[in-house]
Each structure stands twice: as C-alpha cells, then as structure tokens.
Amino acid sequence: MVGVLTVTSDFEAHLNAPKSVYTQDTMPRMTIEIDEALLEEARQVLGVRTKREAIERALQELVRQQRRRGIRAHAGRVELELTQETLRALRESR
C-alpha cells in the first residue's frame, strides 16, 4: 500500500524567507509517496518513534554506506611511506 506522506512549504518560499524564520535543521516541505508498510518496517528496524526519524536515519545510513564503499574502492591503492616510528610520533603528537 502506497500512502502520501508530507515530509517537510515550497522551495522558493524557503529560499526567500528571512534567515530567522528557518533554522539550519529545517528544509522546504515536499510531498512524496512512500510505501507505508516499508516505512513502518524501517521505523521498527531502526528503533525510532516517528516517520521523520525513520526517513532521516535511513538516509544517514545510506550516505554512510556509500561513503564506506568509496573508501573501500581505494583500499590498498594508496602508498604511504611511513615507518613505525613516524606513526608512533604522529599518534603521540595528538
């Protein structure tokens, strides 16, 4: 079953609004269609209470996974000429 979920006023109003109206955590509203059963399953699996939290956590997880993939793609392809002494000195200088 697909339901309509209002996720977050229009984009131009957001851009033209005085900065004091929106905080850094807000975004323009948009309407998207999301499978309600899938959203409910994501909410339960992620252990969150609200649909918004489920969507945000799912997006965060997706971004994290894609970044890790990018890092793994470079694994073993960067040559570092560091000795044990240099690494130890770098750790101790923190």
N, C-alpha and C positions, 0 to 999 in steps of 0.2 A: 504494500500500500504506500503510495506516494502522497505526502501532505505538503502543504506550503508552509514554510517557516520564515518569519521575518527575522533576519539575522541582525541586522544593525540598522536621515532624510536625504534627500537626494545629494548626489556628489557635488554639484555646483553650489548648493546651499552650504555644504560643509566647507568648501574652498573659500567662499566669500564671507563666511561668518567671522565675527571678531574673535581673535585668539582666546579671549577669556571665556567664550562660550564652550569651547571644546578643550578637553584635557588631552594629554598625549595618548591616553588609552582609548579614546573614542574613535569611531570611524563612521563614515556615512552609512545610512541604512540601505539595505538591499533585500530583495525578496528572491529566495532561491527555493527550488524544490529538492527535498531530501526525503529519501525513503525513511519513514518514521520508525519502522522496525529496526533498520540498520542503525539509526541514530540512538534508539533505545538500547540496543545491544552495545554500542560503543560507550554509552553513558555507564552501563553496568560494568563492562570490562575495565573501563578506566577508573571506576570508583568515584565518579563525580555526581553531583546532585542535579545540575541544570544542563539543558541542551547547549547553552552557550559555552559552558565549561567543557562539555564533551567535544564540541567543534574546535575550540581553541587548543585543547590538549591533543586532539588528533592531528591538527595542523602542525603543532610543535613537534610531535613525534615524527611526522612525515619529513619535515625540514631536517631534523636531527639525523634520520636515517639516510637522507640524500647527501648530507654533508659527510657522513661516515663513508658512504660509497665513494665519494670524490677523494677522500683521504686514502682509502684502500687502493684506489686506482693508481696512486702514486707510490704505494708501498714498495720499497726495495729499489726505487728508481732515483733516489737522491743519494748522492755520495757525499758523506761527511768525513772529513779527515780530522777526527777528534780522538785524542788519546784518553785513557782512563784518568790521567792526572788533570787534563783540561776539563773533563766532565765533572770531576770532583770539585775543582776550583769554581766552576760555574754554579754548582749546587750550593757551595758554601758562601758564595757572594750574595745570595738572595737574602 
